[in-house]
Amino acid sequence: AEETAAAERFARSILEQATDAILVLGPDARITHSSLIAEQLTDSSPVGRRFSEAFPLDASLQAEAGLLARFSTESLDALLATKPFHGLEVKLRDRRFAKRTFLLSAGPLVNDAGRSVGSIVTLTDITARKRAEEQQTVLVAELNHRVKNILAIVQSVAAQTVRSSNSLETFSSTFAGRLSALSLAHDILTQTRWIGIGLNELLAAVLAPYCAPGEERISIYGPA
């Protein structure tokens, strides 16, 4: 009895220190133990309740909605209590956590004889990771868009230079100069984090390599 009590205290200590929502389910899919984080996700103690009763779920991804829909609450509870289950992105129906995403997993809990006596279920908060993934998707799409724009500009500059060049040498030097000006303009916009820059400032910076100190080879006038 003392060994059982010590094991119980040890298990409770682990659950209290856990940073994920961790639940211990009995063979009947009722919660026998829960971590403090898990208790914070429900309106009352989840102990003694079936998993789906304490944590009503919706699929986070459209592709997984069909998978979750195939299970009734009873069959989902039975699955979590008896079978290994990993990596399903879900959302809690509780409005307080509508913007948070969790990763649902379950693993069997066995006794000394190797028989299943329940399971350990985890709800890992992956909200920050999902936001980072979404931000990365946006950044990749923006990068792809900008690369296509730059390639289109380079193609246009090349075509214009070809039309105005009467020799390969002229094309080479003119095209190189125009690419250098384009690169400089891109650097300036990058330094301003693409917020923008005055037209006069941009032109002055791009044309500066062609103006020796004290010379006035280029005049800029008109509205900026």
N, C-alpha and C positions, 0 to 999 in steps of 0.2 A: 504494500500500500504506500509505503514511504517512497519507493522507487517511482511509482506511478505519479505521486504528487510532485516529486522532483522533476520528472519529465514534463509534467504539465506546466510547472513554473518556468522551465527552460523554454518550452514552446511559446509560452505567453511572452517571455522576454524578447524572443526573436521577432514575434509579431509586432510588439510595441516599437521596436527599433526599425522595422521595415519601412522603406520609402515608397513601396508600391502597395496597391490594394491587394491583400492576400487573404484568401478564404480557405478554410478546411471544410470539405463537404463529406458527410457520411454517405453510406451506400444508398440511402433514401433521398440523396441530393439536398438534404437539409444542412444548413450551415451550423457547424459545431464550434468553430473558432473564427475570429476575424482580426485583422490588423487595425490599428487606429486609423490609418488612411482609408481603409475600406469603410469603417464606421462613419467617417466624415462624408462619404458619398451617399448616405442614406438618411432618411428623416428620422429613423429610429434604429435601435440595435438590430443588425441582420441575423444574429444568432437565433437559431430555432426556425428560421424561415427558409423556404426553398429559394434557390438562387434567382430564378426568374421573377419571383415575387419581390425580392429585395432589390434586384437590379434589372429592371425592364430595359431591354436593349433594342437598338436599331442598328442596321449595318451602316458603316461610314462610307463605303464605296458602293457605287451602283452595281459594279460587277459582283459584289458579295451579298447584295440585297437578296438575290434569288436563293443563295445558299442558306441564309438565315431564315428566309421565308418557308423553306421546306420543313423546318422543324417547328413543332408546336412547343409551347413552353415546357410541357411535361417531357417531351422527347429531348429537348435541349438540356434540361436539367439532368436527365438520365445519361446523356452523352458526356456531359462535363464530369459527372460523378464516377463514370466507369471507363472512359476511353481517353487516350492522349489526344490533346486538341491544342493546336498552336497557330498563332498568327492571324487571327480574324480581327480586322479593324472595326470597332463598334463605337456607338455613341449611347450615352445614357439618356433616357427619355425625360429625366428630371431637367426642367428648364434652367436650373442653376448651372448646369454643366453642358448646355447646348453647344457651346463653342469649343468644347474639349473632345479629344479623340483618344480612345484607349485601345490597347492591343490585348485581346482576350486569349488566354492560354490555360490549359489544364493538364495535369499529369497525375498518374495513379499513385495512391498511397497504399503501401502493402505492409502486412505484418511479418513477423519472423518466419512464418510458414510460406511466405511468398504470395499470399492471397490478398486480393484487393479489399481494402476496408474503407474506401472512399477516394478522395482526390484532393489535390491542392490546386486552387484556381487563382490566377492572377489577372488583375486589370492594370496594365502599365500605361501611365499617361504619356502619350507620344505627341501631344499637341505641339510642343516646340519643334519637334522633328518634322511634323507635317507642314508647319508654317515655313520652315527652312526649305523643304522640298518645293513648296508652292513658289517661294521667292526665287529659288534656283530655276524653276521652269520659266518664270517671267523673264529672268535675266538672260537665259539662253535664247528665248524667243526674241528679245530685244537685240541681243548680239547678232543673231541671224539676220534680223531686219537691217541692222546697220551695215553688216558686211555686204549684203546684197546692194545696198545703196552706194557704198564705196566702190564696189566693182562696176556698177552702172556708171558712176562718175568717171572712173578711170577709162572705161570703154568709150565714153563720150569725148573725153579729153584726147584720147588716142586718135579717134576718127577726125576730130577737128584739126589736130596737129598734122595728120597725113594730108589733109586737103590744102593746108597752107605751107607745106614743105616741098621744096623742089629737089631735095637730095636726101639720102639716108643720113648723112652727117647732120644736116639741119634738123631733120626729124628727131634724131637722137638727142641732140643738145636741148632743143626746145621742149621735147617731151619730158626729159629729165628735170628741167627747170620747173615745168608745170606740176610734175609730181611732187617736187620739193615744196612748192608753194601749197599744194593740197595737204601734204603732211604737216606743214607748219600750222595751217589753219586747224587741222584736226587736233594738234597738240594744244593749241590755245583753247579750243572748246573743251578738251579734256581737263585742262587746268581749272576751268571755270565750272567743272562738273556738268557741262552741257546746259547750264542755266541760261547762257547767252552772253553776248558781248556786243558792244556798239560797232556799227559798220566801219566807222572811221578808225577805231582801234584795230579792228581786224585787218583792214586794208593797209594801215601803217606798218603792222607787224609783218604781213606777207610781203610787202614791197620793200621793206628795209634792206634786204640783201642787195638790191639793185640801186641803192642810193648811197654814194660815198659821202662821208662827212663834209658838210659845207655846200654840197651840191643840191640843186632843186630840179632834178630831172623829171619829177612827177608832182603834179598838183592835184589835190583832192578837194573838191568843193561840192556843195549841194546838201540836201537834207540827209542826216545820218539814219 
